[in-house]
């Protein structure tokens, strides 16, 4: 299934072969933000939620306008019900100040990991036009990505 076919029918169906995509959001110091091209493609997967995701974060961005300062990474998963998993929240996978993830059901999640800080990471889910805090990753749990739910 091509990306255009995926877009045309709202996501992949069970058994379709799909590819996870990851991009970064960056600036070049002129006040505007840009999205990178997708990272090198991972392996083809069946369109079912995988226990272990296989996307790879870009290591650098080249932009003719100047040096790129990367602020966030975002992951598009070509299947429904792809929540931010415990491995997704582990300290070893956090390189930028924000991690975004979305799936074919338009579920959007955000992790603010507070890298290198002795304060909890924050996990949000987009609800309507705002972000709802759904959990925290305590400093002592950042290495393993354990999230503690937050009462709403």
ZILINPE-V982635 format. One line per field, one symbol per residue. ss: DSSP state (H for helix, E for strand, L for the rest). phi: phi as a letter, one per 40 degrees, with the letter a starting at -180 (. if undefined). psi: psi as a letter, one per 30 degrees, with the letter a starting at -180 (. if undefined). A space follows every 10 residues. Layout:
ss->???
phi->???
psi->???
This chain:
ss->LLHHHHHHHL LLLLLLEELL EEEEEEELLL LLEEELLLLL LLLLEELLLL LLLLLLLLLL LLLLLLLLEE EEEEEELLLL LLLLLHHHHL HHHLLLLEEE EELLLLLEEE EELLLLLLLL EEEEEEELLE EEEEEEELHH HLLLLLLEEL LL
phi->.ccccdccbg hccdgccbbc bbbbbabbgb gbbbbccccd ccccbccbdc cbcbcbccca bbacciccbc babbbbbcac fccccddccc dcccbbcabb aabccgcbbb bbcfdgbcbc cbbbbcbgba bbcbabbddc bddbgcbbcb cc
psi->kleeeeeegg lllkflklkk kkllkllggg flklkllllk kalklkikkk ejlglkkkfl kkkffakkjk elkkkkkhll hiljleeffk effjflfkkk klafggkklk kjfhkgkhlk lkklkkjbgl kkkflljlef geefgkkklk k.
